[in-house]
Amino acid sequence: MKYLLLLYGDPAAEAAAGPDGRAAMVEDHRRFSVMLRERNAIVLGEALLGPEETRTLRFEGDGQPIVTDGPFLEAKEALGGLYVLECEGLDEALKLAKQVPRSPGLVAELSPIADG
């Protein structure tokens, strides 16, 4: 079964970590991805650019979608990356998700992906 692991963090705190701190976070995720690959548990893993690059599309009425800058909700956390995992079940997915590298303000959300 596939699972979507969304990673939220605090962009301001990550920026405050400086170049060395950011490089360490990237290296931690590289190692995490290698571990997932060795277990044949990774389908996809990607970092996202900051919320200043995000666009929100609102589909209201019958007209064209309304596009606004940034995430719609005001929050300290911003979506920073994702993994798509291939696991035998929820227990394995949770075990892997608990190993995600830590970063400032980390919140992880794990959701099963519906089959076709």
N, C-alpha and C positions, 0 to 999 in steps of 0.2 A: 504494500500500500504506500502511496505517496503522501508526504506531509509538507506543508509550507511552514517554514520557520522564519517569521519576521522579526527583525531586530530593531528596536528603538533605542535611541540614546540622547544624550544632552550635547548638542553641537557646540554650545559655548564652552562647556567643560572640556570637551575633546580638543577644541582649538587651544584652550589654555594649557593643555598638556605639552604644547610646543612640538616642533618637528621630530624630536627624538621620541617623545611619547606617542605621537601618531605613527611613526615608523614601527614602534614596538607593537602597537595594536594591529597594524597590517601584518606584521610577521606572525603574531599569534593566530590570526585568521588563516594565514597561509598554512601553518602547521595543522590547524583544525581541519582545513580542507584536505590536506594530505591524509590525515587519519581517516576521514570519511571516505576518501577514495580507496584507501587500503581495505576498508570494510565493505566496499561496493555499496555504500549507503548514500552517495551524493549524485544527484541528477544535475543540479545547478547551484552555483553560489556566486552572488554578485554584491558588490558594494554600490551604494547609490550616492549621487552627488547631494549636496546639502539642500535644505528646504527652500533656499533662495532660488534654486533651479526648478522647483516643483511647480506644476500647473494643476489647478483643479478645474474640472469640467462639470458643470451642473446641467442636467438634462431636464428642463422644465417646460411644460406645455408642448406645443407642436413645432416650435421654432428651432433655430440652431442652438446648440449648447452654448452656455455662457462660460467663458474661460477667464479665470482669475489667477493671479500670481500666488504662489505658495500654497501650503496646505490650508484647508478651509478652517479647521479648528485651531484655536490658540492653545498651545500646549508647550510645556518645557521639553517633552520628548519629541523627537522627529524620527521618521523612518529612515534608517541608515543602511540597511542591507537585508538580504534574504538568502535563504538556502531552500532548495527543494530536496527532500530526503526520500530515499526508498528504504522502507523498513518492513519487518514482518508484522508489526503491530504497534499499538500505542506505547506499550512498555519500552520497546526498543527506541522508538522516536523520542520519548521523554528522557531516556538514559543518554542519548546523544545530545539532545537539546540542553541538558544540564551541564554539558561540557563546553558550551559555547564560550569563547574568550570574553573576559570581562572588559567593560569600558565604562566611562562615566555615565551614570544614569541608566544603565542597561536594563531594558525590559524586553523579554522575548515572548512571542506569541506563537503557539504551535497549533496548526489547524490541519485536519485530514483533508485531502483533496478528493473530491467526488470522482468516482469512476465514470468514464465515458458517458 
